[in-house]
């Protein structure tokens, strides 16, 4: 049984089990939470903001991937520079360019050594060192991606909690104002109830 069907069955069971006198006096309203979710302007605006934030973070990770072969110290310096509000001062822009050129040079060296099956012992040691740095760089990039994902999830969760809080506040106020004893998600109602979705949205959107 799906969650929606389970909710429907539970709602019908509760109403069927209620005393007839109580059911006769019961004034029920319904709210289409699907419509509220898609038409609540503040929620949609926040969703767009979060998507734009996530897109910027993904662009940041792509830029960061150009510096994988740098040392921990230089990589941390790149992170700081990339997170500096633009435009970068001339000295910082020059430093970022310098670190980028260093990363490219290391990458070129790594690929040259990689394609050479007859490496000298010294070249083999250099190849192994660069390979270790590349592995370390990928681990740092992965950690940055995980943190961004966690931050995004936290912001989405906070937005949803705020959304539900405001929907409940508005719905409770309307129920009290119009004398409804019970307000249900229309997704669990087969027949009956007065749809107050438009009223809820009008209050939420201040229209």
N, C-alpha and C positions, 0 to 999 in steps of 0.2 A: 504493500500500500504506500503511495506517495505521501509526502508530508502534507500537500494540499488536501488530498482526499482524507487523510487522517484528521486534519483540522476540521474539515467539513463534517465528518462523521461525529466528531466530538461535540461540535456546536449543535448539531441536530439532536444528539443524545441528551445534551443538557437541557435543550428547550423542551424535548419530549418528556423528560423526567420532571419538569417543573410543574407545580400544582396548577390546575386550570385557572383558578382565580388569579394567581400571579401572572400567568401567561396572558390573560385577558387584559390586564392592566399594563402589561409591558409595552413600552414605546421604544421601538428599535430603529436605529439609523445604521447606514452602511457607508464605508469609505473605500474607494478603489485605491489601494496603496500603490498599485502600479502607475496609475495616472499621477498620483501625488509625487511619486519619485521622479517621473519624467517632466513634470510641469512646475515643480517647486523651483522658482528661479534662482534663489540663493544657493540651493544645492547644486543645480546645474552649473552655476558660475564657479562654485568651489571645485566641482569636478573638472571643469576646464582648466582652472588654475593648477590643480594637482597634475593634470596631464601635461601641461606646459612645463611645469617643474620637472617632471619625470623625463620629458624629451630633452631638456637642457642637461640633466644629469647623464643621460645616455650619450649625448654629444661630448660631455666632459670625459666619460670613460673611453670613448673612441680616441680623443686627443691624448689621454693618459697612456693609451696602449702604444704610442710612439716612443715612449721612454722606458720600456721594460728592461733594457740592458744596463740601466744606470745603477749605481750603488744606492744603498738605502738612504744615505745622506742626500745625494743628488736628487733621488726620487722624491724625498720629502720636500726638497726645495721646489721642485716642479709643481707638486701638489699645492704648495703655498702660493706660487706665482699664478697658477691657473685659477685659484680661488680668490685672487685679488680683483676687486671691482675694476672693470675697464673704464677708461683706457689705462694701460700700464705705463708708469713713468719710463722714460727712455732707458735708464740704467737697468730696470727690471726686465724690460722687453729685450734688451741686449743680452741679459743673462739667460733668459728663456731660450733665445735663439742659440746661444752658445751650448746650452745643455742639449738642445735638439740636435745640433750638429755632432756633438759627442755621442749621442745615442745612435745616430745614423752611422757614424764611423764604426762603432762597436758592432752594429748589426751587419754592416758590410764585411767586416773582418770575420765575424762568426760564419756567415754564409760561404765566404771564400774557403775557410778552413773546413767547413762541412763538406764542400764539394771536392776536397782534395783527399783522396784515399791514401796518399803516401805522406802523411804528416810526420814531421820530425818529432822527437820527444818533446822539444820545447813548444812546437806548434800544438802537439797533442795536449800538453798542459794548459796552454792558452785556450784551446778549444773547449776543454772541460770546464775551465774557469768561467768562460763566457756562457756555456750551457747552464752552469749552476746559477749564474746571474739571471739568465732568461727564465729559469724555473722560479727563482725568487720573485722576479718581476711579475710573472703570471699570478703568483700567489697574492702579491700585493694588490694587483688589479682585481682579482676575485674577491678579496676582502673588502675593497672599496665598493664593488658591485653589491655585495651582500649587505653592507651598511646602508647603501642607498635604497635597496629593496625594503629593508626593515624600517627606515625612515618614512618611506612612502606608505607602507602598510599602517604605520602608526598614525600618520596624517589622515588616511582614508578612514580608519577606525574612529578617530576623533570627530571627523565630519559626519559620519553616520550616527554617532551617539548624539551629537548636537541636533542633527536632523530629526531623529526620533523624539528627542526631548521637546522640540518646538511643535512637532506634529501632535504629540500627546497634549501639550498645553492648550493648543488651539482647539483640538477636538473636545477636550474636557469642558472648555469654556462654552463652546457651541452646544454641547449636550446639556449643560446646566441651563443655558439661556433658553433653549427650545424644549426643554422638558423630556429629553431622551433618557431612558433608564439604562440603555445598553447600546454601545456602538461597536460594530464588527467590521472586520476587513471583508469587503464584498466577495473576496475569493473563497470565503467559507460559507457563504449564504447562497442557497439555491433559489428560494422564493421569499419575498417579503422584505420589509425594512425600507426606510426612506433614505435615498442616496443624498448624502450631504457633501460629496466630494468637491463640488464646485465652491461651496461655502468655505470649506477647509482651505482650499487653494487660494481663494480670494483673501482670506485672513493672512495666510502665510506670505502671499505676495503683496499684501497691503493694498489691494484694489477694491 
